[in-house]
Amino acid sequence: MNFKRAKDLVCKTIVEFLDGYYPPTNPHDVLTQRVAHLFSTVTDEDIIKVEGLAWYIGGRELTNEEKAQLKAEARSLQNMLLWDYLCKEVHYHAYKKGYLEATKEFDLIGGKMLMYTLDIIKTKIKKIGT
């Protein structure tokens, strides 16, 4: 049995075991959906998507009122003194963990991941607020 055939057989067995269907358009999608349901994970449908003038959360298009509320909240958050101090706090801990107290490469990676996470949040808030 060649590798591709064995892989397809394993995938088919797992998908059918998880009450999926086979052959799905993409077996990975079925498995991801089932795992997300079982373990309550966050998927790409749980985040805010902006496509042109339409905004989506959970596959549902937001109303104009909901968009206006999110924009107002994002602008308000950006202007808060507390937000500025929290960003500085995360930046400080990332620098401390990644450079000052680093003893292993994982410490540096951890510090960089904190900065990456902060950047994602800042960028999303800025995008929503505009």
C-alpha positions as CSV (number, residue, x, y, z in Angstrom):
1,M,0.0,0.0,0.0
2,N,1.5,3.3,-1.0
3,F,1.7,6.3,1.4
4,K,-1.0,8.4,-0.2
5,R,-3.5,5.6,-0.1
6,A,-2.7,4.8,3.6
7,K,-3.0,8.4,4.5
8,D,-6.4,8.6,2.8
9,L,-7.6,5.5,4.6
10,V,-6.5,6.9,8.0
11,C,-8.1,10.2,7.2
12,K,-11.4,8.5,6.1
13,T,-11.5,6.4,9.2
14,I,-10.9,9.4,11.5
15,V,-13.5,11.6,9.7
16,E,-16.1,8.9,9.7
17,F,-15.4,8.2,13.4
18,L,-16.0,11.9,14.2
19,D,-19.4,11.7,12.3
20,G,-18.0,13.6,9.3
21,Y,-18.5,12.7,5.7
22,Y,-16.0,11.3,3.2
23,P,-14.7,12.4,0.8
24,P,-15.1,15.9,2.1
25,T,-14.0,18.9,0.1
26,N,-11.1,19.2,2.5
27,P,-10.7,16.6,5.3
28,H,-8.7,19.1,7.4
29,D,-11.8,21.3,7.6
30,V,-13.9,18.5,9.0
31,L,-11.3,17.5,11.5
32,T,-10.8,21.1,12.5
33,Q,-14.5,21.6,13.0
34,R,-14.9,18.5,15.1
35,V,-11.9,19.3,17.3
36,A,-13.1,22.8,17.7
37,H,-16.4,21.6,18.9
38,L,-15.0,19.0,21.3
39,F,-12.4,21.3,22.9
40,S,-14.2,24.6,22.6
41,T,-11.3,26.1,20.6
42,V,-11.4,29.5,18.9
43,T,-11.6,29.3,15.1
44,D,-11.3,31.9,12.4
45,E,-15.1,32.3,12.5
46,D,-14.8,33.6,16.0
47,I,-12.7,36.6,15.1
48,I,-13.8,39.9,13.5
49,K,-13.4,39.8,9.7
50,V,-13.6,42.9,7.7
51,E,-14.3,42.3,4.0
52,G,-14.9,45.6,2.2
53,L,-17.7,47.4,4.0
54,A,-19.1,44.2,5.6
55,W,-17.9,43.0,9.0
56,Y,-18.4,39.4,10.2
57,I,-18.3,37.6,13.5
58,G,-19.1,33.9,13.7
59,G,-20.1,33.9,10.1
60,R,-22.8,36.5,10.7
61,E,-22.7,40.0,9.2
62,L,-22.8,42.7,11.8
63,T,-25.4,45.4,11.6
64,N,-24.5,49.1,11.1
65,E,-25.3,49.7,14.8
66,E,-23.0,46.9,15.9
67,K,-20.2,48.2,13.7
68,A,-20.6,51.7,15.1
69,Q,-20.5,50.4,18.6
70,L,-17.3,48.4,18.0
71,K,-15.7,51.4,16.3
72,A,-16.6,53.6,19.2
73,E,-15.3,51.1,21.7
74,A,-12.0,50.7,19.8
75,R,-11.5,54.5,19.6
76,S,-12.3,54.8,23.3
77,L,-9.9,52.0,24.2
78,Q,-7.1,53.6,22.2
79,N,-7.5,56.9,24.0
80,M,-7.6,55.4,27.5
81,L,-4.6,56.0,29.8
82,L,-5.1,52.5,31.3
83,W,-4.7,51.0,27.8
84,D,-1.4,52.9,27.3
85,Y,-0.1,51.7,30.7
86,L,-1.2,48.1,30.0
87,C,0.7,48.1,26.7
88,K,3.8,49.4,28.4
89,E,3.4,46.7,31.1
90,V,3.3,43.9,28.5
91,H,6.2,45.5,26.6
92,Y,8.2,45.6,29.9
93,H,7.5,42.0,30.7
94,A,8.4,40.9,27.2
95,Y,11.7,42.7,27.4
96,K,12.4,41.5,30.9
97,K,11.6,37.8,30.0
98,G,13.2,37.9,26.5
99,Y,16.4,39.8,27.3
100,L,17.2,40.6,30.9
101,E,16.3,37.2,32.4
102,A,16.8,35.0,29.4
103,T,18.8,31.9,30.1
104,K,17.5,29.8,27.2
105,E,16.4,30.4,23.7
106,F,12.8,29.7,24.8
107,D,13.0,32.8,27.0
108,L,13.8,34.9,24.0
109,I,11.0,33.2,22.0
110,G,8.6,33.8,24.9
111,G,9.4,37.5,25.0
112,K,9.0,37.8,21.2
113,M,5.6,36.0,21.4
114,L,4.4,38.5,24.0
115,M,5.4,41.4,21.7
116,Y,3.8,39.6,18.7
117,T,0.5,39.2,20.7
118,L,0.5,42.8,21.7
119,D,1.1,43.9,18.1
120,I,-1.8,41.8,16.9
121,I,-4.1,43.3,19.5
122,K,-3.0,46.9,18.8
123,T,-3.3,46.5,15.0
124,K,-6.8,45.0,15.3
125,I,-8.0,47.8,17.6
126,K,-6.5,50.4,15.3
127,K,-8.1,48.8,12.2
128,I,-11.5,48.6,13.9
129,G,-11.3,52.2,15.2
130,T,-10.7,53.7,11.8
